[in-house]
Amino acid sequence: DHWEDLIPKDIIFYKDLTQHWLKTKTKRQRRIWNYFVLGVPKNSIAPRLKENTKFVAITIKTLQKEFLDLICKN
């Protein structure tokens, strides 16, 4: 659990940061991201959502990079 070493104040900060970041994403991007962070294998997300496999893979890669950049800045 990545939250174990954080103090409660930091946990709240990162949860708020994540919620704000998600609000800037489209509904389609949020659906893909939610499946991804829940541990659904990348190659299983597209069929479940009836989406293009290549689109889903690129979306996940883009969102991962954005999210990690956001976390690293803060």
Secondary structure by P-SEA (a helix, b strand, c coil): cccccccaaaaaaaaaaaaaaaaaccaaaaaaaaaaaaccccccccccccccaaaaaaaaaaaaaaaaaaaaac
